[in-house]
Amino acid sequence: MATALLRSTVFFFVYSLLIFNIADSQSFIGINYGEVADNLPPPSATAKLLQSTSIEKVRLYGADPAIIKALANTGIGIVIGAANGDIPALASDPNFAKNWVNANVAPFSPASKIILITVGNEVITSNDQNLMNQLVPAIQNLHNALNSMSLGDIKVSTVHSMAVLRQSEPPSSALFHPNYMSVLKELLEFNNATGSPFTINPYPYFAYRSDPRPETLAFCLFQPNAGRLDTNTNIKYMNMFDAQVDAIRSALNSMGFKNVEIVVAETGWPYKGDGDEVGPSVENAKAFNGNLIAHLRSMVGTPLMPGKSVDTYLFALYDEDLKPGPGSERAFGLFKPDLTMTYDIGLLKNGQNTPAAPKTPVTTPSSPANPSAKAPTSPKPKAGGGSWCVPKGGVSNAQLQANLDYACGRGIDCSAIQPGGACFEPNTIVAHATYAMNLFYQTAGRYPWTCDFSQSATLSSNNPSYNGCNYPGGST
């Protein structure tokens, strides 16, 4: 009994450290903070809420001084916005740009960690040719104003909808729409010269809404599916998010801007909607956002950008009850005005909440609530022998991908299976999942229940190491 209790205590101590490690290092997870509502909590309460989560960046659609002040000295990165209506004045008058910075940036920086200013929202696809022509001059004047005030570390960009592409399927064939090319070229030259990102709003939800087949839903929710083959590259995409982001990557590359970084300014899924809307539900929203976070935490990246996670701002922090349009527009919030979760996707730092698996045959692995209860019946290697955690035979690639995302999303060092790493080759799901599953098992204390992975793994006395790829192993 004492031994089982000790094992349980050690397991949860190690597991908690892993969870805290993730929560403290997720610079790639941000959230949108919209204010089209009349029931929002005070900014000070929101700042405390954000500090209790693994969210490290917040995007505002304007420059609300109360919110910016509330986030001072929290370390949370802040994106602020200049409205579409500000663009003509910003473009035509450098002094207006300086005054804008003096009013919205200078009083708060550096205590409030402003990292990016977005000028306008989806301007290029707005069909307002005059506004399009003024966009880059406005961005340039704002950039110059920041530099003149020694605030040049703050980047300036704008936000695009996916409609900026003429085509996006397959991802490798993606090209920007010819109607926008002149403005985009000028903008991308600015992005490239200043290191500012190309920011986009990919929404798999809208892709499913326009093609409401079960297989499309699974593809959009990161659930098991047949995948979609890009015949130009022979890459099989297993989720819509990666396909949409890689489409942007391909379009940027085709214009010669391979070094311009991509930031996902918005993505999300509504948890409810009107009766005639296809797709909104708590189950779908939880699956999309939870699986997206697990995917980002895994640091697997996208097929065209492997080994890192694109900075991604979830939509949204709260519902916005005053927004017009269908009911779904008012139901994207991850938190309620009383600061409780709308549904749990593992954002809190307390180590108790992890993204839930979708209701499919493939499950996201989870550790047992009472490890000591499993110890007497779990298989255990012979004392003194090495033990490695490996997949059972016949496990599907979808389950292996879920195991890979889970293990790497728990704070272990998966750099060895990223490009250039000692274990990157062979570049297969089974090889990468095996490495990650074993490393999680070894890191979490080498207990049998940490090599369960929804009953898709087993302990082996055969060392799977090869060439220069070393699989940690040890005795139990």
Disulfide bonds with the S-S distance in Angstrom:
Cys389-Cys451 2.07
Cys408-Cys414 2.05
Cys423-Cys469 1.94
